[in-house]
Amino acid sequence: MSTRALRTAASGMYAQQINIEVVSNNIANINTTGYKKNKADFQDLMYQEVHVNPLTSATPGNEGTSTSKIQIGNGVKPGASTKIFAQGDITPTNNQLDLAIQGEGFFQVRKPDGTFVYTRDGSFKINAEGKIVTSGGLPLEPGLILNSDIVNFKIGTDGSVTAQDVSGGSSPLGNIEVARFMNNGGLMALGDNLYSETTASGQPILGSPGQQGFGEIHQGFLEASNVDIVEEMIAMIAAQRAYEINSKTVKTVEDMMTMANNLKRG
């Protein structure tokens, strides 16, 4: 029994270590544009039925021969790390290349191998070819090219892009589409503020911003991280206390084993 208790307490310590790692990653990304916080999920381990003999009751006719069963668990294990895709604060930047999505949706960008990945980070740049790209150089899809004659451009909440040239005239350049998924939590985080589709997320559904359940695009704004520092600090303190209690469980079991050994010697 003491061995089971040690294993159970050790599993609790390991689980809280994972919990602290998830919380620390959230806190580290508190200023990351478009970052979505993680939440660690845990599952209890299998149970074993243990037969115990209750103490004989003084009630007449009770022979005290009956047995009962109790279920004893074997601890906890990390189940998953879930992304919480709650909306982050929309902050103004006054930069015409900064875009924020208010509501559902992701910007679609193309990797060098031709595959698509998705992001909520709208801090775009212009490369040497006039393409709108991410901070990592991945072009926004569908592609838009801004030539040297364009001095200003405006992006509407519906994703329409209108450019103003040096002569003062304006002309449409195209439209920015956004993608959404049936299950955002099933997306795979790749780092660099990028996500890729999986079988759990489902295939991307493309559409125009502001229509059919898609969020609107706001030019000159960025979406901040959705991490609540107060909530994360409370989670960190709770995880620390849980780790401490599990470590005290190990010490308690050790003391009990020591007392049992001393009884045998006596």
C-alpha angles and dihedrals in degrees: 000000000000090000090054091050091051092051091047093051091046091053089052091052091049092048092052090048088057089046091054091049091054092047092047090053090053092051092046090055097047090117097039111119113246093358116161117208124240127229122201116227123201136197131203117242127240120296129231126210112231122195114223132183111225120220114270110263121227090229110122112253095023107121094185092229098120120106130210134200128226128188117233120190127221100220137263139305133196108260105183145324109240125202114226106214097194117148116269124215116282109230126190119239103166088224112130091212093057113096130183129191114222104201133356123355148067135234111249117225132177125235122216090258090059098253122125128241130180137227144177090206106106099179093122130177137195118245129208091274093055094252122142106241140171123254086268093054099255112143121240115244130257085041122242123190122201111200127204093264092066114094099171140006137192128212116202127213087256091058096255113147120210121184130204117209132205092269091060096251123128131215136174116259100186140274134290113226127204130208130219134185136215089234116025090180089065094063117112115236110226100180124247087079090290132132132191129206121255135182087263094055095045126222120312118266110213124206148139118286115259095022135095096002096317121131124246124254118234118197118217093027137096130203112238126215114284092222114128105210094202092052092048093049090052090048090050093051091048091050091049092052092047090051090050093050091050090051089052088052089058090050092048092052090048091052091049091051090049092052091049091052091049090052090054091051091050 
